[in-house]
Amino acid sequence: MAGKINLYKEDSDKKSFENLNSKFTQNKRLDLNDLLKRMKVKKSQDLRTNITLLSIVTIIFIIVGVTIIFFL
């Protein structure tokens, strides 16, 4: 009877290890909706960054232009 208990315990350990592996491989899969959401977020972040940089460059050009006109 003790042998059966040990076999059962070993089988349950193997099953839990297999479940752990299957959960690990399942977590590696990406859902298409998740990818689309990530792409939307990245696109909006890139847009904000581009607008910020464009604003900074425009302000610098305006300041430089005004100072050049003022000193001429």
Distance bins in CASP14 RR format, pairs under 12 A and 6 or more apart:
PFRMAT RR
TARGET T0000
AUTHOR 0000-0000-0000
RMODE 2
METHOD distances of the structure
MODEL  1
1 7 0 0 0 0 0 1 0 0 0 0 0
1 8 0 0 0 0 0 1 0 0 0 0 0
2 8 0 0 0 0 0 1 0 0 0 0 0
2 9 0 0 0 0 0 1 0 0 0 0 0
3 9 0 0 0 0 1 0 0 0 0 0 0
3 10 0 0 0 0 1 0 0 0 0 0 0
3 11 0 0 0 0 0 1 0 0 0 0 0
4 10 0 0 0 0 0 1 0 0 0 0 0
4 11 0 0 0 0 0 1 0 0 0 0 0
5 11 0 0 0 0 0 1 0 0 0 0 0
5 12 0 0 0 0 0 1 0 0 0 0 0
6 12 0 0 0 0 0 1 0 0 0 0 0
6 13 0 0 0 0 0 1 0 0 0 0 0
7 13 0 0 0 0 0 1 0 0 0 0 0
7 14 0 0 0 0 0 1 0 0 0 0 0
8 14 0 0 0 0 0 1 0 0 0 0 0
8 15 0 0 0 0 0 1 0 0 0 0 0
9 15 0 0 0 0 0 1 0 0 0 0 0
9 16 0 0 0 0 0 1 0 0 0 0 0
10 16 0 0 0 0 0 1 0 0 0 0 0
10 17 0 0 0 0 0 1 0 0 0 0 0
11 17 0 0 0 0 0 1 0 0 0 0 0
11 18 0 0 0 0 0 1 0 0 0 0 0
12 18 0 0 0 0 0 1 0 0 0 0 0
12 19 0 0 0 0 0 1 0 0 0 0 0
13 19 0 0 0 0 0 1 0 0 0 0 0
13 20 0 0 0 0 0 1 0 0 0 0 0
14 20 0 0 0 0 0 1 0 0 0 0 0
14 21 0 0 0 0 0 1 0 0 0 0 0
15 21 0 0 0 0 0 1 0 0 0 0 0
15 22 0 0 0 0 0 1 0 0 0 0 0
16 22 0 0 0 0 0 1 0 0 0 0 0
16 23 0 0 0 0 0 1 0 0 0 0 0
17 23 0 0 0 0 0 1 0 0 0 0 0
17 24 0 0 0 0 0 1 0 0 0 0 0
18 24 0 0 0 0 0 1 0 0 0 0 0
18 25 0 0 0 0 0 1 0 0 0 0 0
19 25 0 0 0 0 0 1 0 0 0 0 0
19 26 0 0 0 0 0 1 0 0 0 0 0
20 26 0 0 0 0 0 1 0 0 0 0 0
20 27 0 0 0 0 0 1 0 0 0 0 0
21 27 0 0 0 0 0 1 0 0 0 0 0
21 28 0 0 0 0 0 1 0 0 0 0 0
22 28 0 0 0 0 0 1 0 0 0 0 0
22 29 0 0 0 0 0 1 0 0 0 0 0
23 29 0 0 0 0 0 1 0 0 0 0 0
27 34 0 0 0 0 0 1 0 0 0 0 0
29 35 0 0 0 0 0 1 0 0 0 0 0
30 36 0 0 0 0 0 1 0 0 0 0 0
30 37 0 0 0 0 0 1 0 0 0 0 0
30 38 0 0 0 0 1 0 0 0 0 0 0
30 39 0 0 0 0 0 1 0 0 0 0 0
31 37 0 0 0 0 1 0 0 0 0 0 0
31 38 0 0 0 0 0 1 0 0 0 0 0
32 38 0 0 0 0 0 1 0 0 0 0 0
32 39 0 0 0 0 0 1 0 0 0 0 0
33 39 0 0 0 0 0 1 0 0 0 0 0
33 40 0 0 0 0 0 1 0 0 0 0 0
34 40 0 0 0 0 0 1 0 0 0 0 0
34 41 0 0 0 0 0 1 0 0 0 0 0
35 41 0 0 0 0 0 1 0 0 0 0 0
35 42 0 0 0 0 0 1 0 0 0 0 0
36 42 0 0 0 0 0 1 0 0 0 0 0
36 43 0 0 0 0 0 1 0 0 0 0 0
37 43 0 0 0 0 0 1 0 0 0 0 0
37 44 0 0 0 0 0 1 0 0 0 0 0
38 44 0 0 0 0 0 1 0 0 0 0 0
38 45 0 0 0 0 0 1 0 0 0 0 0
39 45 0 0 0 0 0 1 0 0 0 0 0
39 46 0 0 0 0 0 1 0 0 0 0 0
40 46 0 0 0 0 0 1 0 0 0 0 0
40 47 0 0 0 0 0 1 0 0 0 0 0
41 47 0 0 0 0 0 1 0 0 0 0 0
41 48 0 0 0 0 0 1 0 0 0 0 0
42 48 0 0 0 0 0 1 0 0 0 0 0
42 49 0 0 0 0 0 1 0 0 0 0 0
43 49 0 0 0 0 0 1 0 0 0 0 0
43 50 0 0 0 0 0 1 0 0 0 0 0
44 50 0 0 0 0 0 1 0 0 0 0 0
44 51 0 0 0 0 0 1 0 0 0 0 0
45 51 0 0 0 0 0 1 0 0 0 0 0
45 52 0 0 0 0 0 1 0 0 0 0 0
46 52 0 0 0 0 0 1 0 0 0 0 0
46 53 0 0 0 0 0 1 0 0 0 0 0
47 53 0 0 0 0 0 1 0 0 0 0 0
47 54 0 0 0 0 0 1 0 0 0 0 0
48 54 0 0 0 0 0 1 0 0 0 0 0
48 55 0 0 0 0 0 1 0 0 0 0 0
49 55 0 0 0 0 0 1 0 0 0 0 0
49 56 0 0 0 0 0 1 0 0 0 0 0
50 56 0 0 0 0 0 1 0 0 0 0 0
50 57 0 0 0 0 0 1 0 0 0 0 0
51 57 0 0 0 0 0 1 0 0 0 0 0
51 58 0 0 0 0 0 1 0 0 0 0 0
52 58 0 0 0 0 0 1 0 0 0 0 0
52 59 0 0 0 0 0 1 0 0 0 0 0
53 59 0 0 0 0 0 1 0 0 0 0 0
53 60 0 0 0 0 0 1 0 0 0 0 0
54 60 0 0 0 0 0 1 0 0 0 0 0
54 61 0 0 0 0 0 1 0 0 0 0 0
55 61 0 0 0 0 0 1 0 0 0 0 0
55 62 0 0 0 0 0 1 0 0 0 0 0
56 62 0 0 0 0 0 1 0 0 0 0 0
56 63 0 0 0 0 0 1 0 0 0 0 0
57 63 0 0 0 0 0 1 0 0 0 0 0
57 64 0 0 0 0 0 1 0 0 0 0 0
58 64 0 0 0 0 0 1 0 0 0 0 0
58 65 0 0 0 0 0 1 0 0 0 0 0
59 65 0 0 0 0 0 1 0 0 0 0 0
59 66 0 0 0 0 0 1 0 0 0 0 0
60 66 0 0 0 0 0 1 0 0 0 0 0
60 67 0 0 0 0 0 1 0 0 0 0 0
61 67 0 0 0 0 0 1 0 0 0 0 0
61 68 0 0 0 0 0 1 0 0 0 0 0
62 68 0 0 0 0 0 1 0 0 0 0 0
62 69 0 0 0 0 0 1 0 0 0 0 0
63 69 0 0 0 0 0 1 0 0 0 0 0
63 70 0 0 0 0 0 1 0 0 0 0 0
64 70 0 0 0 0 0 1 0 0 0 0 0
64 71 0 0 0 0 0 1 0 0 0 0 0
65 71 0 0 0 0 1 0 0 0 0 0 0
65 72 0 0 0 0 0 1 0 0 0 0 0
66 72 0 0 0 0 0 1 0 0 0 0 0
END
